[in-house]
Structures are given as structure tokens and as C-alpha cells.
Amino acid sequence: MTTHDLEIVAVADPAGGRPTTNGARSSIVVVGRSPDDNRFVLDAWAERCYTDRLTDKIFEYNRKWRVRRFGVESVAQQRLYVDSLIREGKEKSQRIFIVPIQTSTHSRKEDRIRQVIDVELSRRRLFINPVHTALLDEIKGFPTTPTIDLVDALAMALELLTPLATGEHISYNNIDSHEDKRTFTYSPSIRIS
């Protein structure tokens, strides 16, 4: 299988404000779904940086992975950032389909992330290359890790995948969390509980 066989989406989660030593990081996660419905994390990046650096990374990953849809969290003033990305894509003549993602303010971020990630892990169809150590560390330590930027972007990317032609659509909203039953799948041949 090659990346041409995958439906590839990405999500950027901009950190608000100026980069600080302990603050949130901007993050990008790229996910591909295979015809047999497995999900592969193709790339993961996070950094405390200014918006210009995040913008450069968004366009770099869009070119590298030929992303079908690039979601960008757009809560409150972040919508202005989404508009600037669309404008910059036109100026650069780069095909990029930006999808603003508005996350619910009615539920806790940790609950939303847990619901999505747990479904994919329990179905044993989420594969993460061991080179993505920061993402794996966030998943293993979730929700008590110092940062959850990558795992948040991963959850949003998984939700951005289109429903299957078979009509299957996963509702992540009413899933009970069973943290002790999680399985972390790194590659099709290696599974670690």
C-alpha cells in the first residue's frame, strides 16, 4: 500500500498568544485511512512557536502529504487565522482545502479526546509509527501529561475523516471510557497493552 491509496487529512491546532516556556504548543497531525478502514498517523509535529512558523508547517505538510482536507481549530479569534490561511493559499497558488473546526465548549476537552481515541484504539485500527514519540507519550500519559496538543489534534483529525460509503458513521459522543482496557497499536505487527 502507498500513500496514494489513503484518504489523507490533517489538523492544525494553533496555540493562542505568544510562545512561552510552559504554554500550549501549536500542533499538526496528519492521518491516512486505508481502503480496509485502518488509520495511520503519517506525521505529527508540535512546537511552541509564532504563527508564521505554524503557517509554514501547514503549507509544508499540505505539499508533502497532498492532504485532502486540512482542518484548523477555529474557536473564537482563531477564525481570523483560518481566513488568513485561505488567503495565503490563493496567493501561493497552492491547492489547500482548509476546514474550520469548531470544538464544543460544552464538554471538557479531555472527555472529547478520550472518546475519539478510545474508540479507535479499542477497534485496533489506529497505527502510530514509533518515531512519533511525543504523540505516543501524550497518549500513554493522557490526561495527566503536561501537554495534550498532539493528542487533541489527532482526535480532531480522526473526526475529520469522511464517513464510509458503507454508511458506517461513528458517534464518539456516548462512548464510555475504560482507561485500563486501552491498547496502544504502533504498527500492524506490534501491539502493546
N, C-alpha and C positions, 0 to 999 in steps of 0.2 A: 504494500500500500504506500502511496506517496501523498504529499500534502494536496495534490490536485484532486484526490478522492475525498477530501474532507470539506465539510461546511465549516469555515473559519470565521470566528467572531473575536472581538477584543473589547475590553472595557478599560477605560482610564478613570481613576478616582483621584481628582485633584485635591491636594491638601489646601486648606484655606490659610491665607496670610503668608507671612514671611517664614522661611525655613528657620527652625530653632533646633537646638540640640535634642530636646525631648519631645518635640511636637510630632504631629502626624506626618507621614510621608505621602508624596504623590505616588501612585502605583498604576501599573498596566499589567493585565493578564490576557494572554492570547490562548483561546481554546479551539480545538478542532473536533468535530463529531464525524465519526466514520459511518459508512452505509449500514454497518451492523450495530449502530447506536452506542458505540463506546465513545467516551470523551477523553481527549488527550490535552494536557497542558503543554502547549508548544513553547511558550515563553512567559517569563514573569520578571518584572522589574519594579523596584521601589527605591525612592531616594527623597531625602529632604532637599528640595530644590526650588528654584524660582519657576514661574510659569513658562518662561521661554524654553527652559530645558525640557519640561514636560511636553510642550508643543513639538519640539524637535523629535522627541522619542515617539510621540503619537504618529507623526508622519514617517519616521524611520520604520516602525513596526508595520504600518499600513503598507509600505512598499515591500518590505521583507516577506510578509505573510500573505499579501493580496487579500486582505480582510474583506469579508462580505458586508459586515456591519460593524461599526466602531462605536460602542456605547460610551457615553461620557456622563458621569453623575452630574446632575444639574439641579441641585437643591438651592433655592434662594438665588443669590447673586451669581452662582456658577452658570446660570443660563447665559449670562453675558459671555462667558468663556466659550461656551458651545457655539454661540453666534460668531465669535472671532475665529474659531477653528474652521467653520464652514467658509467664511470669507477668505481665510488664508489658503484653504484647499483650492478655491477658484483662482486665486492669484498665482498659485504654484502650478496650476493646470494639473493637479493630482486628483485622480478619482478617489474620493473618500466619502463614504456614506455614514455621516455622523447621526447617531440616535441618542437624543437626550434621555437620560434615565432619572426618573424621579422616584426615590425610595420613600417608603411610608414613614411618616413622622408619628404614627400612632402605635408603633411597636418598637421594641428595643432592637438596635442594630444586631446585637449578639444573637437574639432569637431568630431574626430573619436569616442570618448567615448559617446558623446551626441547622435550620430547617432544610435549606437547599443542599448544603454539603452532606448532611447525614443521609438524605435520600440517595444521592449519587454514590456515596461510599457503601451504603447497605446493598445497593444493586450491583456492586462490584464492577462498575463500568467507568470509573474515573481513574485515569492513569497519569501519574506525575513522574517525570524524569527526576532521578536523584540529584541532578545538577541544580535543581531549584530548591536549594537548602533553606533559604529564607521562607519560602512558601510552606515547605514541609514542617519547619519549626513552628510556624504560626498555626498550622492545622493540629499538630501534636499537642501544643500547649494551649489551644483555644479553650476558653475565652480569657485565660489569665496571662497570656503573653503581653509584653509591653506594647506591642503593635499588632494590629489586625488589618492593616491596609491591604496586603496581598490577598488574604482570605476573603475580605469583603469584595474586592474586585473579581475574584474567582466566582463567588456566589452570583454576582451580577452578570458575569459572562455566561454562566450556565443557564441563567434565566433568559438570556438574550437569544439562545438557540431557538430556531423555529420549531413549532410542533411538527411531529412526523406526519407523513402522508397517510399513515395507518389510522390517524385520528387520535393517537395517544397524546395526551397533554397532561403533564404532571402539575398538580396543585401542591405547592410547597407550604401552603398556609396552615394545614391542620395535621402536621406530622409530629408525633411525639418524639422527643429526643431521648435516646438511650446511649449516653456517653460511654458507658462501659462496654457497649457492643460494637463500637466503631471499628472498622477495618480500614487501614490505610493501604491503598494499592499504588505501587510505584511503577510497575511495568506489567505487561501481560503475563510474564512468567514468575514474578516475585510478588508475594502478598505477605504483609507484615501485620500482625494483630496487635 
